[in-house]
Amino acid sequence: MQRRHDIDALRVFAFALLILYHASGVYQTNSDFQIVSTYQYDWIEWVRIVVNRWRMPLLFAISGIAIGLYQPTRGPLRFAGNRTWRLLLPLVFGMLFIVPIQSYCEAVRNGAVPTGFVHFMQRYLQLKPWPDGGWTGASHGVTWNHLWYLAYLWNYTLVLLALLPMIESGIGKRMQAWLANRSLAWMILLPTMLFFGYLQLLMPRFPETHALAGDWYLHAEYSSVFLFGYLVSRQQDFWQRVARWRWKTLPIALLGITLELGLRAVGRGLLLPDDIPEWLTILPWNGIEHAGRALYMWTALLAIFGWGVTWLNRPFRWLPYATEAVYPWYILHQSLIVLLAYWLIPLKLGAGLESTLVIGGTIAGCLLLHEFVIRRVGFLRPLFGLKRKRNNNLLRSTAVPVSAL
């Protein structure tokens, strides 16, 4: 199995970014986050758009690459069983015992339930719908909140394994080689057109829900980048090309996000006066904005991979430990953010101190729980997606090259 340090490092950075991204939801104006501070800022929305366009596509692409490097054709059934265990067990455990922290804080802040977490958990673990429950997922009696990624990844993985005979056939391998040897123009144009089509045709009909069933716009986008990651994972020509293209894909990505944000600002009346020429009002602004969005998402991925393979494909000393820590930190982080915000908001500490304590406390909580509890207690390791220890040296990471994520 080929080891790609840059892919491991990008996975670590992408999941680390989730802490900042989800914490920012506490402070965004008109946020739909589980708990919202009294300190809210309009500019956070624009920053979140810049990050949000590529953060989840990047994670799904990395997951596809990781599977391709593992080469599951050598034992697809065993691989499917392993992935099922390492994805669904943490998902179920997280839904039952980690995510309810968020649900409780949300419900109390909404005035839907009295304080008392033990009583809330006794009712929550009945897994029955809560009429007027006041928290996300109450109508179902249970929710996965930020853990939706695990359910989506598991489904995409099983579909990919079912398609492996076709993908790894002679025709499939020739298609992989063809894809890896396209010019920059074609590598940008074709996927951008595909993602533009998703935005135009699917997103208006199937807005994102993270509910798995019926979430067809997100399934189209995420499964496409997931499959692309698998197809190019072992294509050395592609990685050489994407590294050479990095100085071109980066400014193109900046152009795409400038176009999208600019048109969003125009749509909100922030850049143009009311008495604009009539011909400007009949242009397909929505389609142009979608074109900028699709261009930005795709070229940002190419730029990230290009700079990643250039700067990060080396055995950093911190990387094995960080690779292991990704999964537990991912499971824990949003519940810690919500819990800390729930405690701190009533204290009215000021925006700077409050947000610093929320972010710093989340990082400290993830670090302490992972280092001193999760990775040292045998029965907890599988519940947080870690493999069981094979030796007693707890000071060394047992991370494997390909993460379950």
Residue pairs with C-beta under 8 A, 6 or more apart in sequence:
1 69
1 70
1 71
1 401
1 402
2 69
2 234
3 69
3 401
4 65
4 69
4 313
4 401
5 312
5 313
5 314
5 315
5 316
5 319
6 305
6 308
6 309
6 311
6 312
6 313
7 62
7 65
7 66
7 69
7 308
8 319
8 323
8 401
8 403
9 308
9 312
9 316
9 319
10 58
10 62
10 304
10 305
10 308
10 312
11 59
11 62
11 66
11 323
11 326
11 403
11 405
12 319
12 322
12 323
12 325
12 326
14 55
14 58
14 59
14 62
15 59
15 326
15 329
15 330
15 405
16 329
17 51
17 55
18 55
18 146
18 330
18 333
18 334
19 329
19 333
19 337
19 359
19 362
19 363
19 366
20 359
21 48
21 51
21 52
21 55
22 33
22 146
22 333
22 334
22 337
23 337
23 355
23 358
23 359
23 362
24 44
24 47
24 48
25 31
25 32
25 33
25 36
25 48
26 33
26 35
26 36
26 37
26 337
26 341
26 355
26 358
27 36
27 37
27 39
27 40
27 41
27 44
27 351
27 355
28 36
28 40
28 41
28 44
28 45
28 48
29 40
29 41
29 42
29 44
29 45
30 40
30 45
31 40
34 102
34 103
34 105
34 106
34 135
34 136
34 145
34 338
35 105
35 106
35 109
35 338
35 341
35 342
35 345
37 341
37 345
37 351
37 354
37 355
38 345
38 348
39 350
39 351
39 354
39 355
41 351
46 261
49 257
49 260
49 261
49 264
50 257
50 261
53 257
53 260
53 293
53 296
53 297
53 300
54 296
54 297
54 300
54 301
54 304
56 149
56 222
57 221
57 222
57 225
57 297
57 301
58 225
58 301
58 304
59 149
59 405
60 152
60 153
60 156
60 222
60 223
60 225
60 226
60 229
61 225
61 226
61 228
61 229
61 301
61 305
62 229
63 153
63 156
63 157
63 226
63 229
63 405
64 156
64 160
64 225
64 226
64 227
64 228
64 229
64 230
64 231
64 233
65 229
65 230
65 232
65 233
66 229
66 233
66 402
66 403
67 157
67 160
67 229
67 230
67 233
67 402
68 229
68 230
68 231
68 232
68 233
68 234
69 233
69 234
69 401
69 402
70 79
70 402
71 234
72 79
72 80
72 161
72 164
73 164
73 168
76 161
76 164
79 161
80 157
80 158
80 161
83 154
83 157
83 158
83 404
84 154
85 382
86 382
86 385
86 404
87 150
87 153
87 154
87 157
87 385
87 404
88 150
88 154
89 382
89 383
89 385
90 147
90 150
90 327
90 331
90 382
90 383
90 384
90 385
91 144
91 147
91 150
91 151
91 154
93 383
93 384
94 144
94 147
94 150
94 331
95 142
95 143
95 144
95 147
96 125
96 142
98 147
98 331
98 332
98 335
99 143
99 144
99 145
99 146
99 147
99 335
100 120
100 121
100 124
101 117
101 335
101 338
101 339
102 135
102 136
102 145
102 334
102 335
102 338
102 339
103 120
103 124
103 135
103 136
103 137
103 138
103 143
103 145
104 113
104 117
104 120
104 121
104 124
104 135
105 338
105 339
105 341
105 342
106 134
106 135
106 136
106 338
107 113
107 120
107 133
107 134
107 135
107 138
108 114
108 115
108 342
109 342
110 134
110 135
111 134
112 132
112 133
112 134
112 135
112 138
113 120
113 133
113 134
123 130
124 141
124 142
126 141
127 141
127 142
128 141
129 138
129 139
129 140
129 141
130 138
130 139
130 141
132 138
133 139
135 143
136 143
136 145
137 143
137 144
137 145
144 150
144 151
145 334
146 330
146 333
146 334
147 331
148 210
148 211
148 212
149 330
151 212
152 212
152 218
152 219
152 222
153 226
153 405
155 212
156 222
156 223
156 226
159 223
160 167
160 226
160 227
160 230
166 172
167 176
167 230
167 231
175 231
176 231
176 232
176 235
177 235
177 237
179 228
179 231
179 232
179 235
179 238
180 231
180 232
180 235
180 237
180 238
180 241
181 237
181 238
181 241
182 190
184 241
184 245
184 248
184 249
187 241
187 245
187 302
188 249
188 252
188 295
188 298
188 299
188 302
191 224
191 228
191 298
192 291
192 294
192 295
192 298
192 299
193 294
194 224
195 221
195 224
195 294
195 297
195 298
196 290
196 291
196 294
198 217
198 220
198 221
198 224
198 294
199 217
199 290
199 293
199 294
200 287
200 290
202 216
202 217
202 220
203 217
205 216
205 217
206 214
206 215
206 216
206 217
207 217
208 215
208 217
208 218
209 215
209 218
210 218
225 301
232 238
232 239
239 305
239 309
242 249
242 302
242 305
242 306
242 309
243 306
243 309
243 310
244 306
245 302
245 306
246 302
246 303
246 306
246 307
246 310
249 299
249 300
249 302
249 303
249 306
250 299
250 303
250 306
250 307
252 295
252 299
253 295
253 296
253 299
253 300
253 302
253 303
255 292
255 295
256 292
256 293
256 294
256 295
256 296
256 297
256 299
256 300
257 292
257 296
257 300
258 292
259 288
259 289
259 291
259 292
259 295
259 296
260 289
260 292
260 293
260 296
262 271
263 285
263 288
263 289
263 292
264 289
265 271
266 272
266 285
267 285
267 289
272 280
320 396
320 397
320 399
321 397
321 399
323 397
323 399
323 403
324 375
324 386
324 397
324 398
324 399
325 366
325 370
326 403
326 405
327 384
327 385
327 386
327 403
327 404
327 405
328 366
328 369
328 370
328 374
328 375
328 384
328 385
328 386
329 366
329 370
330 405
331 384
331 385
332 365
332 366
332 369
332 370
333 362
333 366
336 361
336 362
336 365
336 366
337 358
337 362
340 357
340 358
340 361
340 362
340 365
341 354
341 358
344 354
344 357
344 358
345 354
347 354
349 357
370 384
373 380
374 380
374 381
374 384
374 386
375 381
375 386
375 394
376 394
378 388
378 389
381 387
381 388
381 389
382 388
385 404
385 405
386 398
387 398
387 400
389 398
390 398
391 398
